[in-house]
Amino acid sequence: MTTMLSRIADSLFWLARYMERAEDTARILDVNYHMMLEESEKFLRLRWDPLLVMAGEEQRFRALYDEANAHTVFEFLAFRQDNPNSIVQCIANARENARTIRDRLSREMWEDINGLYHAVNSFDCRQEIANGPHRFCDLVKFGSHRFHGVADATVPHDEGWQFLRLGCHLERAEMTARLVDVQYQYLLDAPLLSGPPDNHQWMAVLKSVGAYEAYHRKHYSQIEPEHVAEMLILHPQHPRSIRFSVNEVQEGLRALSNSQPGSYSNEAERQTGKLLDRLRYDRIDEIFQHGLHSYLNELLGSCLHIGEHIARSYFYYKAIV
């Protein structure tokens, strides 16, 4: 891979990561806002802190705001220019990565990303906060869906497309792990503070990753926390489960290196294979026995290392003297 191609690969990888991050944040904001309409005021005050933890921006938020509520969290996660992980900043970063490699993208793909960037920046923050986030979040979610559809339909499925695939699914695996970890602990602790919750909170977790209908096709009983965790961690076919996402990362890495099953060409492939084997053979009762929080922390650490090794293998090169 040439130095120029490594730069292009880096931009494609992060283009996909930023688009996925924007969509995931829009999903949890939209679902959280609508589910809170069905809760008591006492419980509402408890619902916004987990979103900041999932986004990894709790410390930055506390430096800017005194209280986490619908207005402050929506403004911070959707519109703040000084929050590098806000939706508008993620889309701006995606557009910037796309702009630097326009010759490697289809015209339709660039126009789609550029149009989404201008659309999200045309929203008035105060008006959207007053009206609720649904219109804004829907634009972002469907903009992300359109991005993936246009990329799949108009970009050659060569090395560049594989880096889009890697960025999207590595980001998705990490977000799903944080979602399950934070929400599971929070929803187990919440009854101690606000009384026994009904299924609406677990429904929100499933809807945050588009798994509500799939869950009910698999489980005909009421929503059970262990079944929710099993679907989002171990399901081999749901496109937002951690196992499915890690499998996509492995397939993308193999396509880049032409390595065969049972072998690996670099450390990113080795660590991805180890993680995927664990997800294939672990059972949910074993995970809970081990400790869900500890298990997901280890998984997030593995995803971080995989990302670092992808960068070392494909994006960064020592200068030739």
C-alpha positions as CSV (number, residue, x, y, z in Angstrom):
1,M,0.0,0.0,0.0
2,T,1.5,3.4,-1.0
3,T,1.7,6.4,1.3
4,M,-1.1,8.1,-0.6
5,L,-3.3,5.0,-0.3
6,S,-2.6,4.9,3.4
7,R,-3.9,8.4,3.7
8,I,-7.0,7.6,1.6
9,A,-7.6,4.4,3.7
10,D,-7.4,6.5,6.9
11,S,-9.9,9.0,5.6
12,L,-12.3,6.3,4.5
13,F,-12.1,4.5,7.8
14,W,-12.8,7.7,9.8
15,L,-15.5,8.9,7.4
16,A,-17.5,5.7,8.2
17,R,-16.7,5.9,11.9
18,Y,-18.0,9.5,12.2
19,M,-21.2,8.7,10.2
20,E,-21.9,5.7,12.4
21,R,-21.2,7.8,15.6
22,A,-23.6,10.5,14.4
23,E,-26.3,7.9,13.7
24,D,-25.8,6.1,17.0
25,T,-26.1,9.3,19.0
26,A,-29.2,10.3,17.1
27,R,-30.8,7.0,17.9
28,I,-30.2,7.1,21.6
29,L,-31.3,10.8,21.8
30,D,-34.5,10.2,19.9
31,V,-35.5,7.0,21.7
32,N,-34.7,8.5,25.1
33,Y,-36.7,11.6,24.5
34,H,-39.8,9.7,23.4
35,M,-39.6,7.1,26.1
36,M,-39.4,9.8,28.8
37,L,-42.8,11.1,27.7
38,E,-44.2,8.0,29.3
39,E,-42.3,8.2,32.6
40,S,-43.0,10.1,35.8
41,E,-41.2,13.4,36.4
42,K,-39.2,11.8,39.3
43,F,-37.8,9.1,36.9
44,L,-37.1,11.6,34.1
45,R,-34.4,13.2,36.1
46,L,-32.5,9.9,36.1
47,R,-32.6,9.2,32.4
48,W,-30.2,11.7,30.8
49,D,-26.9,11.0,32.6
50,P,-26.4,7.6,30.9
51,L,-26.4,9.2,27.5
52,L,-23.4,11.3,28.5
53,V,-21.6,8.2,29.7
54,M,-22.3,6.3,26.5
55,A,-21.0,9.2,24.5
56,G,-17.8,9.3,26.7
57,E,-18.4,13.0,27.2
58,E,-19.6,13.3,30.8
59,Q,-16.6,15.3,32.1
60,R,-16.8,17.8,29.2
61,F,-20.6,18.2,29.8
62,R,-20.1,18.8,33.5
63,A,-17.7,21.6,32.7
64,L,-20.3,23.4,30.6
65,Y,-23.7,22.6,32.3
66,D,-25.0,22.4,35.8
67,E,-27.7,19.9,35.2
68,A,-28.4,17.0,32.8
69,N,-31.9,17.4,31.4
70,A,-33.6,17.1,28.0
71,H,-32.6,20.6,26.8
72,T,-28.9,20.6,28.0
73,V,-28.1,17.0,26.9
74,F,-29.8,17.5,23.5
75,E,-27.9,20.7,22.9
76,F,-24.6,19.2,24.0
77,L,-24.9,15.9,22.0
78,A,-26.6,17.3,18.9
79,F,-25.3,20.8,18.3
80,R,-22.3,21.9,20.4
81,Q,-19.5,23.0,18.2
82,D,-17.0,22.5,21.1
83,N,-18.1,18.9,21.7
84,P,-16.0,16.8,19.2
85,N,-18.6,14.0,19.4
86,S,-21.7,16.0,18.9
87,I,-23.8,15.0,15.9
88,V,-23.1,18.2,13.9
89,Q,-19.3,17.8,14.6
90,C,-19.3,14.1,13.6
91,I,-21.0,15.0,10.3
92,A,-18.6,17.9,9.8
93,N,-15.6,15.6,10.4
94,A,-17.1,13.0,8.0
95,R,-17.6,15.6,5.3
96,E,-14.0,16.8,5.8
97,N,-12.6,13.3,5.4
98,A,-14.8,12.9,2.3
99,R,-13.6,16.3,0.9
100,T,-10.0,15.3,1.1
101,I,-10.6,12.1,-1.0
102,R,-13.4,13.3,-3.4
103,D,-11.6,11.6,-6.3
104,R,-12.1,8.2,-4.6
105,L,-15.8,8.7,-4.0
106,S,-18.7,8.6,-6.4
107,R,-20.4,11.9,-7.2
108,E,-23.6,10.6,-5.6
109,M,-21.8,9.8,-2.4
110,W,-20.1,13.2,-2.1
111,E,-23.4,15.0,-2.8
112,D,-25.2,13.0,-0.2
113,I,-22.6,13.7,2.5
114,N,-22.4,17.3,1.6
115,G,-26.1,17.7,1.5
116,L,-26.5,16.1,5.0
117,Y,-23.8,18.5,6.4
118,H,-25.7,21.5,5.1
119,A,-29.0,20.1,6.3
120,V,-28.0,19.5,9.9
121,N,-26.4,23.0,10.0
122,S,-29.6,24.6,8.8
123,F,-31.4,23.6,12.0
124,D,-32.0,26.2,14.7
125,C,-30.8,24.7,17.9
126,R,-33.2,26.5,20.2
127,Q,-36.2,25.7,18.0
128,E,-35.4,22.1,17.8
129,I,-34.8,21.8,21.5
130,A,-38.2,23.4,22.1
131,N,-39.9,21.1,19.5
132,G,-38.1,17.9,20.5
133,P,-35.4,16.0,18.7
134,H,-37.4,13.7,16.5
135,R,-37.2,15.7,13.2
136,F,-33.5,16.4,13.6
137,C,-32.6,12.8,14.7
138,D,-34.7,11.3,11.9
139,L,-32.8,13.4,9.3
140,V,-29.5,12.1,10.7
141,K,-30.6,8.4,11.0
142,F,-31.9,8.3,7.4
143,G,-29.0,10.3,6.2
144,S,-26.7,7.6,7.6
145,H,-28.8,4.9,6.0
146,R,-28.6,6.7,2.7
147,F,-24.9,7.1,3.0
148,H,-24.4,3.3,3.4
149,G,-26.8,2.5,0.6
150,V,-25.2,5.0,-1.8
151,A,-21.7,3.7,-0.8
152,D,-22.7,0.1,-1.4
153,A,-24.4,0.9,-4.7
154,T,-21.9,3.3,-6.3
155,V,-18.4,2.6,-4.8
156,P,-16.3,-0.4,-6.1
157,H,-16.1,-3.0,-3.4
158,D,-12.3,-2.8,-3.4
159,E,-9.8,-1.9,-0.7
160,G,-11.4,1.5,-0.1
161,W,-14.8,0.0,0.5
162,Q,-13.4,-2.4,3.0
163,F,-12.0,0.5,5.0
164,L,-15.5,2.0,5.1
165,R,-16.8,-1.4,6.3
166,L,-14.1,-1.6,9.0
167,G,-14.8,1.9,10.3
168,C,-18.6,1.5,10.5
169,H,-18.6,-1.9,12.2
170,L,-15.8,-1.2,14.7
171,E,-17.6,2.0,15.8
172,R,-20.9,0.1,16.0
173,A,-19.5,-2.7,18.1
174,E,-18.1,-0.2,20.6
175,M,-21.3,1.8,20.8
176,T,-23.4,-1.3,21.4
177,A,-21.0,-2.4,24.1
178,R,-21.3,0.9,25.9
179,L,-25.1,1.0,25.5
180,V,-25.5,-2.4,27.0
181,D,-23.1,-1.8,29.8
182,V,-24.4,1.6,30.9
183,Q,-28.1,1.0,30.4
184,Y,-28.0,-2.5,32.0
185,Q,-26.4,-1.1,35.2
186,Y,-28.6,2.0,35.2
187,L,-31.8,0.1,34.7
188,L,-31.0,-2.4,37.4
189,D,-30.2,0.4,39.9
190,A,-33.1,2.7,38.9
191,P,-35.8,0.7,40.7
192,L,-34.0,1.4,44.0
193,L,-34.5,5.1,43.3
194,S,-37.8,5.4,41.5
195,G,-39.8,2.2,42.1
196,P,-40.2,-0.8,39.9
197,P,-40.0,0.1,36.2
198,D,-42.1,-1.5,33.6
199,N,-40.8,-2.7,30.2
200,H,-40.6,0.7,28.6
201,Q,-36.9,1.2,29.7
202,W,-35.9,-2.2,28.2
203,M,-37.9,-1.4,25.1
204,A,-35.9,1.8,24.8
205,V,-32.6,-0.1,24.8
206,L,-33.9,-2.4,22.0
207,K,-35.2,0.5,20.0
208,S,-31.9,2.4,20.3
209,V,-30.3,-0.3,18.1
210,G,-33.3,-1.1,16.0
211,A,-33.8,-4.5,17.6
212,Y,-37.2,-4.3,19.1
213,E,-39.1,-6.1,16.4
214,A,-36.4,-8.7,16.0
215,Y,-36.4,-9.4,19.8
216,H,-40.2,-10.1,19.7
217,R,-39.8,-12.4,16.8
218,K,-37.3,-14.4,18.8
219,H,-38.9,-14.1,22.3
220,Y,-42.6,-14.2,22.7
221,S,-42.5,-13.5,26.5
222,Q,-42.1,-10.1,28.1
223,I,-38.8,-8.3,27.7
224,E,-36.2,-9.9,30.0
225,P,-32.8,-8.1,30.7
226,E,-30.8,-11.3,30.1
227,H,-32.4,-11.8,26.7
228,V,-31.8,-8.2,25.7
229,A,-28.1,-8.5,26.6
230,E,-27.9,-11.8,24.7
231,M,-29.4,-10.4,21.6
232,L,-27.2,-7.3,21.6
233,I,-24.0,-9.1,22.4
234,L,-24.1,-12.6,20.9
235,H,-26.7,-12.6,18.1
236,P,-25.0,-13.8,15.0
237,Q,-27.3,-12.2,12.5
238,H,-28.7,-8.9,13.9
239,P,-26.7,-6.1,12.2
240,R,-26.2,-4.2,15.4
241,S,-25.1,-7.0,17.7
242,I,-21.5,-6.9,18.8
243,R,-20.8,-10.4,17.4
244,F,-22.2,-9.5,14.0
245,S,-20.1,-6.3,13.9
246,V,-16.9,-8.0,14.9
247,N,-17.5,-10.6,12.3
248,E,-17.8,-7.8,9.7
249,V,-14.5,-6.4,10.9
250,Q,-12.8,-9.8,10.5
251,E,-14.2,-10.2,7.0
252,G,-13.0,-6.8,6.0
253,L,-9.5,-7.4,7.4
254,R,-9.3,-10.8,5.6
255,A,-10.4,-9.1,2.3
256,L,-7.6,-6.6,2.7
257,S,-4.8,-9.2,3.4
258,N,-6.2,-12.2,1.5
259,S,-5.6,-14.3,4.6
260,Q,-7.5,-17.6,4.9
261,P,-9.7,-18.8,7.8
262,G,-7.6,-20.0,10.7
263,S,-4.7,-17.7,9.8
264,Y,-3.8,-14.0,10.2
265,S,-1.5,-11.5,8.5
266,N,-1.2,-8.9,11.2
267,E,-2.0,-8.2,14.8
268,A,-5.4,-6.5,14.1
269,E,-6.5,-9.8,12.4
270,R,-5.2,-11.9,15.3
271,Q,-7.0,-9.9,17.9
272,T,-10.2,-9.7,15.9
273,G,-10.1,-13.5,15.5
274,K,-9.6,-14.0,19.3
275,L,-12.5,-11.7,20.1
276,L,-14.8,-13.2,17.6
277,D,-14.1,-16.7,18.9
278,R,-15.0,-15.6,22.3
279,L,-18.3,-14.1,21.1
280,R,-19.1,-17.3,19.1
281,Y,-18.6,-19.7,22.0
282,D,-19.5,-17.7,25.2
283,R,-23.0,-18.1,26.6
284,I,-25.0,-15.4,28.2
285,D,-25.2,-17.2,31.6
286,E,-21.4,-17.5,31.5
287,I,-21.1,-13.8,30.8
288,F,-23.3,-12.9,33.7
289,Q,-21.3,-15.2,35.9
290,H,-18.1,-13.6,34.8
291,G,-19.7,-10.2,35.4
292,L,-21.3,-8.3,32.5
293,H,-19.5,-5.0,33.3
294,S,-16.1,-6.6,33.4
295,Y,-16.9,-8.6,30.2
296,L,-17.9,-5.5,28.3
297,N,-15.0,-3.5,29.6
298,E,-12.6,-6.2,28.3
299,L,-14.5,-6.2,25.0
300,L,-14.2,-2.4,24.6
301,G,-10.5,-2.7,25.4
302,S,-10.2,-5.3,22.6
303,C,-12.0,-3.0,20.1
304,L,-9.6,-0.2,21.1
305,H,-6.6,-2.3,20.4
306,I,-8.0,-3.6,17.1
307,G,-8.4,0.0,16.0
308,E,-4.9,0.9,17.0
309,H,-3.5,-2.1,15.1
310,I,-5.5,-1.3,12.0
311,A,-3.9,2.1,12.1
312,R,-0.4,0.7,12.6
313,S,-0.9,-1.9,9.8
314,Y,-2.5,0.4,7.2
315,F,-2.4,4.1,8.0
316,Y,1.0,4.9,9.5
317,Y,4.4,4.2,8.0
318,K,7.9,5.0,9.1
319,A,9.8,7.4,6.8
320,I,12.1,5.7,4.4
321,V,15.6,7.1,5.0
